[in-house]
């Protein structure tokens, strides 16, 4: 049995899985919310203390900036918009189970796609800061014999990153499904007393925790593969010497 939305267009059946539908729905909500917040920020008086949603956004932005500076250094503050975007999407996705939707992050296709975006950024900025030679050289360190292990380690990063998020969210969704099924057989009166407190853990706490972990691991992986300030300075000096 197919779960989701089935569209019939031009004698063709188009199947949208529940997680895909939720993903598009959340993207629309986040986009509309971003446009509204952007207008509010533009209309805000810089000489007055921010209020309401503008103040909340300021707190979130400052928190993300602080995390990026702490994990990657102030020179990599440019990664903050990406981390904030990923964080907002994951927060909405992980919490969508509270309103009866299927969390997109309970679908491995979604978590793998997010992990692959981070994977591309890891290697793009590694090449950009270290150069092709330095990038390839790191796979033969500390010994050339470790080349296959180092390559496998890099391939394992997006897999572990995606499975960690997917496994935690999917397990929470499955447990809540079993809880609702069991309570409906016993007494629906028990649902507010048993199921709702469990939502606080599996959806709110676990969802927020997995969002934080995904962001922190993304920053750690990207930063650890980039050249440090000394290596960048040495590369610049070498180019100038030529």
C-alpha positions in Angstrom: 0.0 0.0 0.0 1.4 3.4 -1.0 1.3 6.0 1.7 1.2 9.7 0.7 -0.5 11.6 -2.0 -1.2 10.1 -5.4 -1.8 12.6 -8.3 -3.3 11.6 -11.6 -2.0 13.8 -14.4 -2.1 13.1 -18.2 -3.1 9.4 -17.5 0.0 9.1 -15.3 0.1 8.3 -11.6 2.5 10.5 -9.6 3.2 9.3 -6.1 4.3 11.8 -3.5 5.5 10.0 -0.3 4.4 11.5 3.0 8.0 12.6 3.7 8.3 14.4 0.3 5.0 16.2 0.9 6.1 17.3 4.4 9.4 18.5 3.0 7.7 20.7 0.3 5.2 21.9 2.9 8.0 22.9 5.3 10.0 24.6 2.6 6.9 26.7 1.6 6.3 27.6 5.3 10.0 28.5 5.9 10.2 30.5 2.7 7.1 32.6 3.5 8.2 33.0 7.1 11.7 34.2 5.9 10.1 36.8 3.5 7.9 38.1 6.3 10.8 38.3 8.8 13.0 40.0 6.2 10.4 42.7 5.7 10.1 43.2 9.5 13.8 43.5 9.8 14.0 46.1 7.0 11.2 48.1 8.6 12.8 47.9 12.1 14.4 51.1 13.5 18.1 50.4 14.1 18.0 53.0 17.0 15.4 51.1 18.9 15.6 47.8 20.8 14.3 44.9 18.6 11.0 43.4 19.6 9.0 40.3 19.0 10.1 38.1 16.1 13.0 40.4 15.1 14.4 40.1 18.6 14.0 36.3 18.5 15.8 36.1 15.1 18.6 38.3 16.5 19.1 35.8 19.4 19.2 32.8 17.0 21.6 34.5 14.6 23.9 35.5 17.4 23.8 32.0 18.8 24.7 30.5 15.4 27.5 33.0 14.9 28.8 32.1 18.4 28.8 28.4 17.6 30.6 28.9 14.3 33.3 31.1 15.9 33.8 28.6 18.7 34.0 25.6 16.4 35.6 27.0 13.2 37.2 30.3 14.2 36.2 33.8 13.4 37.8 33.6 10.0 35.1 31.0 9.0 32.1 33.0 10.1 30.9 32.9 6.5 29.6 29.4 7.1 27.0 30.8 9.6 24.3 31.3 7.0 24.6 27.7 5.8 24.5 26.3 9.4 21.5 28.5 10.2 19.6 27.3 7.1 20.3 23.7 7.9 19.4 24.2 11.5 16.1 25.9 10.7 15.1 23.2 8.3 16.1 20.4 10.6 14.3 22.0 13.6 11.0 22.3 11.6 11.5 18.8 10.1 12.2 17.1 13.4 9.4 18.8 15.2 6.8 18.2 12.4 5.8 15.0 14.2 4.1 17.1 16.9 1.3 18.1 14.4 0.8 14.6 13.0 3.1 15.0 10.0 5.7 12.4 8.9 9.1 14.0 9.7 11.2 14.3 6.5 14.2 13.3 8.4 12.7 9.9 9.0 13.3 9.3 5.3 16.9 8.3 4.6 16.8 10.1 1.2 16.4 13.4 3.0 19.1 12.9 5.6 21.6 11.5 3.0 20.9 14.6 0.7 21.7 16.9 3.6 24.8 15.0 4.5 26.0 15.0 0.9 25.7 18.8 0.8 28.1 19.0 3.8 30.3 16.4 2.1 30.7 18.6 -1.0 31.5 21.6 1.2 34.1 19.6 3.1 36.1 18.7 0.0 35.5 21.9 -1.9 36.9 24.1 0.8 39.7 21.6 1.5 40.9 21.9 -2.1 40.3 25.7 -2.0 42.4 26.2 1.1 45.1 23.5 0.7 45.3 23.4 -3.1 45.1 20.2 -5.2 48.5 19.0 -4.0 47.8 19.5 -0.3 44.4 18.0 -0.6 45.7 14.8 -2.2 48.7 14.7 0.1 46.5 14.5 3.3 45.2 11.1 2.2 48.8 9.7 2.3 49.5 11.0 5.9 51.0 9.9 8.1 52.0 6.9 6.0 51.2 6.2 2.3 50.0 2.7 3.3 47.1 4.4 5.1 45.7 5.8 1.8 42.8 3.3 1.5 41.8 3.7 5.1 41.9 7.5 4.9 39.7 7.4 1.7 37.2 5.1 3.4 37.2 7.3 6.4 36.1 10.3 4.3 33.4 8.3 2.5 32.1 7.1 5.9 31.6 10.7 7.1 28.4 11.4 5.1 27.1 7.9 5.8 27.5 8.2 9.6 26.2 11.8 9.5 23.0 10.8 7.6 22.4 7.5 9.5 22.7 9.1 12.9 20.0 11.7 12.1 17.8 9.2 10.2 18.0 6.5 12.9 17.1 8.7 15.8 14.2 10.4 14.1 12.8 7.2 12.6 13.0 5.3 15.8 11.2 8.1 17.6 8.4 8.1 15.0 8.1 4.3 15.1 7.9 4.3 18.9 5.2 7.0 18.9 3.2 5.1 16.3 3.3 2.0 18.5 2.3 4.0 21.5 -0.7 5.5 19.7 -1.7 2.1 18.4 -1.5 0.5 21.8 -3.3 3.3 23.6 -6.1 3.3 21.0 -6.7 -0.4 21.8 -6.7 0.2 25.6 -8.3 3.7 26.1 -8.1 6.9 24.1 -8.5 8.8 27.4 -4.9 7.8 28.2 -3.4 9.5 25.1 -2.9 13.0 26.6 -1.3 11.6 29.7 1.0 9.0 28.1 1.6 10.0 24.5 2.1 13.8 24.9 4.9 13.6 27.5 6.6 11.1 25.2 6.4 13.7 22.4 8.3 16.1 24.6 11.2 13.6 24.5 11.1 12.0 21.1 10.1 15.1 19.1 11.2 18.2 21.1 14.3 17.0 23.0 15.6 14.4 20.6 14.7 16.6 17.6 16.5 19.6 19.0 19.5 17.5 20.1 19.9 15.9 16.6 19.7 19.3 15.0 22.5 20.5 17.2 24.6 17.4 16.6 24.2 17.6 12.8 25.3 21.3 12.8 28.3 20.7 15.1 29.5 17.7 13.2 29.1 19.6 9.9 31.3 22.4 11.3 33.8 20.0 12.7 34.2 18.0 9.5 34.5 21.1 7.3 37.0 22.8 9.7 39.2 19.8 10.2 39.7 19.4 6.4 40.5 23.0 5.8 44.0 24.4 5.9 44.8 26.4 9.1 46.1 30.0 9.1 49.8 28.9 9.1 49.3 26.6 6.0 47.4 29.4 4.2 50.1 31.9 5.0 52.8 29.4 3.8 51.0 28.9 0.5 50.7 32.6 0.0 54.4 33.1 0.7 55.3 30.3 -1.7 53.2 31.9 -4.5 54.8 35.3 -3.8 58.2 33.8 -3.9 57.6 32.3 -7.3 
